[in-house]
Amino acid sequence: MDRCEQHVQAIPLQRLNTREEHQRRQHLRHVFEKYDADSDGYLNIVEMKHLIHEKKCADMPKDLALHLLKLSDTNNDGRLDFEEFYKLSLEHPYFLCEMYIKYCKAVVPKRNYAEEGDVLDGEYEQSMKLWPPPLMMIIFSIMEIIFFVIDIVKTQDQNGTSTSGPMATLFIYNPHLRHEVWRFLTYMFVHIGFMHLIMNLLVQIFLGVALELVHCWWRVALVYLAGVVAGSMGTSLFTPRVFLAGASGGVYALITAHIATIIMNWKQMEYAIVQLFVFLVFCVTDLGVSIYNSINDPFDKVGYIAHASGALAGFLVGIGVLRNLKVESWERKLWWCAVSIYFVIMIAGIMYHFLDPSHFY
C-alpha cells in the first residue's frame, strides 16, 4: 500500500511536529532523488510519469503527472525542484487513491514498526493493490439487491419478506428440491426482509472489499463461496427440513477468514490481539444468541447451522487461500491441517447425501 501512499498521503489538519516533519522531508528527499534520473535537482514531466508508473498506482489517469506538474510548478519553468515537490505532497493528494488509503487504514490491520527505527517490519499494507479494483464483493451485493427488488415488485410485498417471488422460488435453498443442486449456492442471492439484506451487505462490502485489496478478488471470492456452500451443506445435514435464504454463510466466512489472516500474519499486524478478540467475541456472541433463540422460540427462523458452517469453512479456507506474508514452520503445518480438514468434511458431507438419502426425507 505504501508504494502509492508514499507520495500522495495527505497531511492531517493539525500541524506536524518538528520530528515528524523532518522524517517526512527525509523520506520525500529520498524519493525525489531516486526519480531524478539525470541528477539535475529537478523532476521533469518524464520523471514524474515514471514515478507514478513505478509506484503502481494504476488507477491514476495517464495525464496526472502533467496535471500535477502544472499545479505545483510555481515558477513555471516546466519542472519541479524539491521544495515544489514537497509542497505537492502536502497540498495535492490524488483524491481517489487517498480515499482508498483512508478506507484501508480504517479496516485493514496496520503493520508494526521495527525497533531500530521507522523501517516497517512487514509487508501487509505494502501488498495492498488498487488495481484491479476490488469489485467482486460489490458485484455480489448488486446481484443480491437486484434479486430482492425483483421479488418485491413481482409479489408487491413492500417489506420484502415474501418467498413466493420468482427469484426466491427459483433460487432459495429448498430441502424438498435438493436434486436442484444450484440451490446449495444460489440461495445467497435471496434475502427475506430489508434488515436481513442490509446487515449482510454492510459486512460483505466493508470487510470483503478490504480483504480483496490485500488478498486479491479471487481468493476472497473462494472464501465467500466456500462459506455459502458450507452453510447449505451443514443445514442439509443437521437440520434437513429447514429452508435457507441469505448470504450469512458467506458473510461469516469473511469474518472468520479475517481471523485466519490475523493469525497467519500475526507479527505483521498492529494490535493483532485486540482485533482477534473483537472478531471472536462477535462470532461467539451472535452464534450463541442465534442458537438460544432457535431453542426457545419455535418461530425463530435464523439458520444458525448455516452461520456456524460458513464460519468454519471461512476459517479453514482462509488459512488455505489467503496470503501469508511470512511463512513459518508451524504455519505450514496449520495450512495442511486446515486444507485437509476442509476437504474431508466437504467430501464426507457430499457422500452422505448419496449414501443415506433416507436421512433427508
N, C-alpha and C positions, 0 to 999 in steps of 0.2 A: 504493500500500500504506500509506503513512504517514498517509493520511486516517483509517484505522482505528487505526493504531498509535499515533498521537499521544496518545490518551487512554486506551489500555489496556495499553501496553507495561509489562511488569513490570521492576522494578529488580533487577539481579543481586544475588546473595547478598553479595558484597563491597560495602562502603560506597562511595558516590560520593565523589570528591574535591570540594573546595570549588568549583572552577571548573565541573565538570560539574553539580553540584547547582544552582549559580547559573544556569547556562544552562537547565537543566530548569525551574526555577521561573519564569524569564523567559518561556519558551515557554508554559508552562501558564497563566501570568498573562494572556498574550495570548489564549489560547483561552477562558479564563474570562470575560474582559471582552467578547469577541466575542459570547458566547452569553448574557451577562447583559443581556437585551433592555431591561429597564427601568432599568438602571444603578443598581440599589439595593445592589450589592455582594453579592448572593446569587443562587444558582441555585435556582429552584423546580422542581416536577415538570414543568411545561410546557416550561421552558427545557431541562431535562435530556433530555426526549423529542426536542426539536428538535435538540439537539446530536447525539444518537445517529442520528437520521434523516439529518441533513445529512452526517454522517461516512460515510454509505453502507455501514454495517455491516449489511447486510440479513439476515445470519444471526442477529442478536440478537433475542430474544423481545420482544414488544411491551411487556411489563411490566418489562423490565430496568431502565428508568430509575427506576421506583418502587422496585424491589428494591435498587438501588444507593443510592438516596437514604436508604432505611431503614437500610441497613448503615452509612452514612457520616455520618448526621445525629446527631452525638454529643450535641448539646444538645436534640434532639427538638423543634426549632422548625419542622420541615417544609420546611427549605431548607438549602442548603449555602453557607457562606462560603468564601473562598479556601483557608484552611488545611484545612478539611474536604475540599474538592475536591482539593487537593494530596495529602492523605493517602489519598484514594480511589484516586488514580492509582498510589500505591505499594503499597497493600495489597489491592486488589480488582480485579485484572485479569480481564477476561472470558475464561474458560477456552478456549472453542472458538476465538475469534479469536486468542488467544495461541498456541495450537497451530499455527494456520495461519502466523502470523508467524514463529515459530521454524523451522518446516519450510521456509518460503520463503527465509529468510535462509541456510539451510544449502545450498540447491540453486540458487536463482536469483541471478544475478550482482548485486552491490551497485552503488550509484552512487558517483561521486566527489563530493567537496566542492569548492565554488568556492574560489578562492584568497583572496577577500576576507573569508571568514568561514564560518559554518555553513549558508549557503544552498546547497541542493542544485542542481547544475547540470544535472540530467537528470530524466526522469520515469519511468524504468524501473520502479522499485518502486512509485511512486505509481499507475502504471497497473494494478497488480495488483488484481483484483476477487475478492471472496469469494462473490459471487453473480452468476449462477447457480454452484453448486458445481462443481468440476472432476470430473465423473463419467464422461466419455467413455472415458478410458483404463481406468478401473475397470470399466466395463461390458464393454469388450472383454476384459479379463482374466477377468472372471467367466464369460463365454461360453467362453473357451478352457479354463478349468478344468472347466466342465460337459461339454464335448465330451470332454475327456481322461478324466473319471470314467466317462462312459457307455461308452467303449471298453474301459476296464479291466474294468468289470462284465460287459459282454457277451462279452468274449474270455477273461475270467478270467486275464488276464495282469497280475500284480501289479507288474511293472516298467514297464508302460505302453509297451512297445516294439513291440507288435503293430500292424500296419497293416491287419488284417482286420476291425477293429471297424466297426460301422455308420456312425459319423461319419467315420472315416478313409476308408472305402470310397466314401462319397458326396461328400466334400469335399476330399480330398487332391488336389494337382496331379498328374495322371496324363498323361504325354506321349502316351499312346495314346488319350486322350479329350479332345483339345483342342477338339473341337466343343462340349463341355460348358463353355461359356465362364465359368461361375461359378467354376470351379476356379482360374482365374487370381487370384481374390480369396479364396475361402473356405479355401484351404489354410492361411491364417493361423490358423485355429481348431484345426488338428490338430497335435499335438506327439508326438514319439517319445521317450519316456523322461522321468523326473522332472526330471533336470538341464536338459534341453532346455527344458522348460516353465518351471522356476523362474528360470533366467537371463533368459529373455525377460520374464517377469512383473516381475522386480526393476527392470529398466531402464525398461520402459514405464510402470510405476506411478510410480517416484520421479522420473524425468526428464519423463515425459509429463504428469503432474499439475502439476508446476511450470511447464511451458510453458503449460498450459491456464490457469493463474491469471493469466498476463500477456497471453497472446495470444488467449484465448477458445477454447472447446472445438472449434468447427467448423474453425478454422484448423489446429489440431493434428491433428484427425481427417483433414483433407485431406492433410497431410504424411504421416501414418501410412499411410493407404490408398494414396497415391501410391507410397510405398516398397514396399508389398506387391505392387501390380500390376507395378511396375517389376522387382521381384525375379523374378516368374514370367515376365515378358516376356523379360528378359535370359537366364534359364535356358533358356527355349524356343528362343531364337535361337542361343545359343552352345554349349549342351550339350543338344541336343534329345531325348536319351533318358534324361534324369535326372528322377526323381520328386522332388517337393518338398513339404515339410511344415514348419510353424512360422511364427512371426511375425518371424523375424530380419530380413526385408526392411524391415518397418515399424519395428522397433527401431533398425536402422541409420539409417533415415530420421530418426528422432527425434534421434539423436546428431548427425548432420551438419546437421540443421535448427538445433540449438543452436549449432553452429559458425557457421552462417549468421547467426543473430541476434546473436552476439558481434561479427561483422564489421560488420553493419549498425548496431549500437548501440555501436560501439567507444568513443566518447567518454563514453557514459553509464554505462559499467561499470567497476568497480574490478577491478584485476588481470586485465584482459582478455587480456593476452599469456600469462599463466600458464594461464588456462582454455583458451585456444585451443591451447596447446602440449599440455596434458594430453589433450584430446579427440582431437587429431590423432595423438598417439603411440598412443593406444588403438586407433583405427581402423586405422592403418597396421600396427601390430603384429598385431592379430587377423586382418586380411586376409592379411598375409604368412604367418602360421602356417597359416591355412586353405589357402592356395594350395600351400605347401610340402608339407603333409600329403597333399593330393589328388594331387600329382605322385608322391610317394614311397610312398604307402600305397594300394594298389588297393582296400582295404576301407574307406577313409575315405569317408563319405557326406555330409560337410558341403557344402552348396551355396554355395560361395564366390562364384559368379556372382550369386546372389540377394543376398548381402551387399553386394557391390560395386555392383550395380544399385540396390538400395534406398538405399545411401549417396549415390549420385549424385543420385537423384531427391529425396531428402530435402534435400540442399543446394540444388538448383535451386528446388524448390517452396517450401522455407523462405524463400529470398530473395523469392520471389514473393508469398507469402501471410502470412507472419508480420509482426508490427507493426514498423515502423521509426519510432522516436520523433522523430528529427530528420533529415529527408531532405536530403542534399547532392547536388550536381550529378552527381558520379561514381556515387553510389548509384542515381540514376535510370537511368543507362546500364547499370549492373550488373543492375538489375531487368529491363530489357527483354532483355538478353542471356540471363539465366537463364530467363525465361519462354519466350523464343523457342527456346532450345536444348532445353528440356524437351518442348515440343510437337512440334518437328521430330523428335526421337528417338522419341517415342511413336507419332507418326503413321507414321514410317518403319517401325517395328517391326510395327505392325498391318498395314500394306500388304504387308510382306514375307511375312507368313503367308498372304496371299491370292495373291500373285504367284508365289511359288516353293514350293508345297506339297511338292514332292519333297524339299526340304531336310530336312523333318521326318520322313520315312519311311525 
